[in-house]
Amino acid sequence: MAFVYPESRYYYDWYAVETPMPPTRPPDSAIKAAVVDRLRKNLFTKDFELRVDVKRGVVILAGVVGSRLAKRSAGDDCWDTVGVIDVSNQLEVAEGITDGPQPVRDFMTTGVVALEADAPLQAAGAAMRDSDVGSVVVMREGEVAGIVTDRDIVLRAVAEARDTTATKLGDVCTDAVITVDPDDPVEAPVRLMRERAVRRIVVVEDDVPVGVLSMGDMARRRDPGSVLADVVAAPANA
């Protein structure tokens, strides 16, 4: 698919209007460099050739991406860049690639392990080992109460010399857990991960945890050739 970019665009004259700008706004060159850096690190856009222009704080994106999610993610990166006052997202979605809403269930890891909040950390560690997973969903009175990862056990228990046979999951779990439905569009939890800086979201169906969605799952599905995807897919060491 080829695109021809005209020498003159209708919005250039509009952006060229001399409007006083706050002295603290970064120069356009710095904004462009920051946007380009974000797009190169973005799992959804790093493999596409995109054109970035910046005119008086307005970012103009052009090019072709593989999905509607990639287009939206690129726009979010622009808005998150310091100094940006507006975004003209002109990215096109490549033909022949499914760009409709994709459900969370297509990306999540199934076979979730769930334990009660009063279970000892030792039980969680054994469950992670036996099921080859990196997290355990914590339940309390039939509802999701939090999540505990192998990293949580190391930092919040082992590093503090706590007895893993006496310390309960509820004492060290992350209780600000986000839950979604398996049929929800995957765009929503991806945005929540970015906004709240979380790595995992619990997928719940009829009040029962049925999966966990992580950034690793997204990389493995969206970008199977990336380093992150390779690391996630690699077998655990004995």
C-alpha positions as CSV (number, residue, x, y, z in Angstrom):
1,M,0.0,0.0,0.0
2,A,1.6,3.3,-1.1
3,F,0.9,6.7,0.2
4,V,1.6,10.0,-1.6
5,Y,2.2,13.0,0.7
6,P,1.5,16.4,-0.9
7,E,3.9,19.2,-0.6
8,S,1.3,21.4,1.0
9,R,-1.3,20.2,3.4
10,Y,-4.5,22.0,4.5
11,Y,-3.5,22.1,8.1
12,Y,0.0,23.5,7.7
13,D,-1.3,27.1,7.2
14,W,-3.5,26.7,10.3
15,Y,-0.6,25.5,12.4
16,A,1.6,28.3,11.0
17,V,-0.5,31.0,12.7
18,E,1.8,32.8,15.1
19,T,0.1,32.0,18.5
20,P,2.1,32.9,21.6
21,M,3.1,29.7,23.4
22,P,4.2,29.3,27.1
23,P,8.0,29.6,27.4
24,T,8.2,26.3,29.2
25,R,6.9,24.2,26.3
26,P,9.6,22.0,24.8
27,P,10.7,22.8,21.2
28,D,9.0,20.8,18.4
29,S,12.2,18.9,17.7
30,A,12.3,17.6,21.3
31,I,8.7,16.7,21.2
32,K,9.2,14.8,17.9
33,A,12.2,12.9,19.3
34,A,10.2,11.9,22.4
35,V,7.3,10.7,20.4
36,V,9.5,8.7,18.0
37,D,11.2,7.1,21.0
38,R,7.9,6.1,22.5
39,L,6.6,4.6,19.2
40,R,9.8,2.6,18.7
41,K,9.3,1.0,22.2
42,N,5.6,0.5,21.8
43,L,4.8,-3.2,21.2
44,F,2.1,-2.3,18.7
45,T,3.9,0.2,16.5
46,K,7.7,-0.6,16.8
47,D,7.7,-2.7,13.6
48,F,6.0,-0.2,11.4
49,E,7.4,2.7,9.4
50,L,5.6,5.8,10.7
51,R,6.0,9.5,9.9
52,V,5.9,11.9,12.7
53,D,5.6,15.7,12.2
54,V,5.3,18.3,14.9
55,K,4.0,21.8,14.3
56,R,3.9,24.2,17.2
57,G,3.1,21.4,19.7
58,V,0.7,19.5,17.4
59,V,1.7,16.0,16.5
60,I,0.8,14.6,13.1
61,L,1.0,10.9,12.6
62,A,1.0,9.2,9.2
63,G,1.7,5.7,7.9
64,V,0.2,2.3,8.1
65,V,-0.2,0.0,11.2
66,G,-1.5,-3.5,11.6
67,S,-4.6,-2.9,13.8
68,R,-7.0,-0.4,15.2
69,L,-5.5,-1.0,18.6
70,A,-2.0,0.0,17.3
71,K,-3.5,3.2,15.9
72,R,-5.1,4.1,19.2
73,S,-1.9,3.1,21.1
74,A,0.2,5.4,19.0
75,G,-2.2,8.3,19.6
76,D,-2.0,7.6,23.4
77,D,1.8,7.7,23.2
78,C,1.5,11.1,21.6
79,W,-0.8,12.5,24.2
80,D,1.4,11.2,27.0
81,T,4.4,13.2,25.7
82,V,5.2,16.4,27.5
83,G,4.6,19.5,25.4
84,V,1.9,18.0,23.1
85,I,-1.1,20.2,22.7
86,D,-3.0,18.3,20.0
87,V,-2.7,15.1,17.9
88,S,-3.8,14.5,14.3
89,N,-3.8,10.7,14.1
90,Q,-3.9,10.0,10.3
91,L,-2.6,6.4,10.6
92,E,-4.2,3.9,8.3
93,V,-5.0,0.2,9.3
94,A,-3.6,-2.2,6.7
95,E,-6.1,-4.1,4.6
96,G,-6.5,-7.8,5.2
97,I,-5.7,-7.6,8.9
98,T,-8.5,-8.0,11.4
99,D,-9.0,-4.8,13.2
100,G,-12.3,-5.4,14.9
101,P,-12.6,-5.6,18.7
102,Q,-10.8,-8.6,20.0
103,P,-11.9,-10.1,23.3
104,V,-9.7,-10.6,26.3
105,R,-10.1,-14.4,26.2
106,D,-8.0,-14.4,23.0
107,F,-5.0,-13.1,24.9
108,M,-5.3,-14.3,28.5
109,T,-3.5,-17.2,30.1
110,T,-5.9,-19.8,31.3
111,G,-5.4,-22.4,34.0
112,V,-5.4,-19.7,36.7
113,V,-4.4,-20.8,40.2
114,A,-6.6,-19.4,43.0
115,L,-6.1,-19.8,46.8
116,E,-7.9,-18.4,49.9
117,A,-6.5,-15.3,51.6
118,D,-5.7,-17.3,54.7
119,A,-3.5,-19.8,52.9
120,P,0.2,-19.7,53.8
121,L,2.8,-18.3,51.3
122,Q,4.4,-21.7,51.2
123,A,1.2,-23.2,49.6
124,A,1.3,-20.4,47.0
125,G,4.9,-21.1,46.2
126,A,4.2,-24.8,45.8
127,A,1.2,-24.1,43.6
128,M,3.2,-21.8,41.3
129,R,5.9,-24.4,41.0
130,D,3.5,-27.3,40.3
131,S,1.4,-25.3,37.8
132,D,4.4,-23.4,36.2
133,V,2.8,-20.0,36.7
134,G,4.1,-16.8,38.2
135,S,1.1,-15.6,40.1
136,V,-1.8,-16.8,42.3
137,V,-5.2,-15.1,42.5
138,V,-6.2,-14.5,46.1
139,M,-9.8,-15.2,47.1
140,R,-11.8,-14.0,50.1
141,E,-15.4,-15.1,50.7
142,G,-15.9,-16.2,47.1
143,E,-14.6,-13.0,45.5
144,V,-11.2,-11.9,44.1
145,A,-9.4,-10.1,46.8
146,G,-5.9,-9.7,45.3
147,I,-3.0,-11.3,43.5
148,V,0.4,-12.5,44.6
149,T,3.3,-13.0,42.3
150,D,6.6,-14.8,42.8
151,R,8.2,-11.4,43.1
152,D,5.8,-10.4,45.9
153,I,6.8,-13.5,47.9
154,V,10.5,-12.7,47.5
155,L,10.3,-8.9,48.3
156,R,7.5,-8.9,50.9
157,A,8.3,-12.1,52.7
158,V,11.7,-13.7,52.0
159,A,13.6,-10.4,51.9
160,E,12.1,-9.5,55.3
161,A,12.8,-12.9,56.8
162,R,9.1,-13.7,57.4
163,D,8.0,-17.3,58.0
164,T,6.4,-18.5,54.8
165,T,4.5,-21.2,56.7
166,A,2.9,-18.6,59.0
167,T,2.5,-15.6,56.7
168,K,-0.8,-15.5,54.9
169,L,-1.4,-14.6,51.3
170,G,-3.7,-11.8,52.4
171,D,-0.9,-10.2,54.3
172,V,1.3,-9.7,51.2
173,C,-1.0,-9.7,48.2
174,T,-1.6,-6.7,46.0
175,D,-5.3,-5.9,46.8
176,A,-5.8,-3.1,44.3
177,V,-6.4,-5.8,41.7
178,I,-8.2,-5.0,38.4
179,T,-10.7,-7.5,37.0
180,V,-12.3,-7.7,33.6
181,D,-14.7,-10.0,31.7
182,P,-13.2,-12.4,29.2
183,D,-15.5,-11.0,26.5
184,D,-14.4,-7.3,27.1
185,P,-12.5,-5.7,24.3
186,V,-8.8,-6.1,25.0
187,E,-8.2,-2.4,24.4
188,A,-9.7,-1.5,27.8
189,P,-7.4,-3.6,30.0
190,V,-4.3,-2.6,28.0
191,R,-5.1,1.0,28.7
192,L,-5.7,0.3,32.4
193,M,-2.3,-1.4,32.6
194,R,-0.6,1.7,31.2
195,E,-2.5,4.2,33.3
196,R,-2.2,2.3,36.6
197,A,1.2,0.8,35.9
198,V,0.1,-2.8,36.6
199,R,1.5,-5.9,34.9
200,R,-1.4,-8.3,35.4
201,I,-5.2,-8.2,35.3
202,V,-7.5,-10.9,36.6
203,V,-10.1,-12.2,34.2
204,V,-13.4,-13.1,35.9
205,E,-16.5,-14.9,34.6
206,D,-19.5,-15.3,36.8
207,D,-17.4,-14.3,39.8
208,V,-14.9,-17.1,39.1
209,P,-11.3,-16.3,38.0
210,V,-10.7,-17.9,34.6
211,G,-7.5,-16.3,33.5
212,V,-4.8,-13.7,33.9
213,L,-3.9,-11.1,31.3
214,S,-0.4,-9.7,31.3
215,M,1.8,-7.6,29.1
216,G,3.7,-10.8,28.3
217,D,0.5,-12.3,26.9
218,M,0.0,-9.3,24.7
219,A,3.6,-9.5,23.4
220,R,3.3,-13.2,22.7
221,R,0.1,-12.7,20.7
222,R,0.8,-9.4,19.0
223,D,4.6,-9.6,18.5
224,P,5.7,-13.2,18.7
225,G,9.2,-12.4,17.4
226,S,10.0,-9.9,20.1
227,V,12.5,-10.4,22.9
228,L,9.8,-10.1,25.5
229,A,7.7,-12.7,23.7
230,D,10.7,-15.1,23.5
231,V,11.3,-14.7,27.2
232,V,7.7,-15.3,28.2
233,A,7.5,-18.4,26.0
234,A,10.7,-19.9,27.1
235,P,10.4,-23.0,29.5
236,A,11.2,-22.4,33.1
237,N,14.6,-23.4,34.5
238,A,14.6,-26.6,36.5
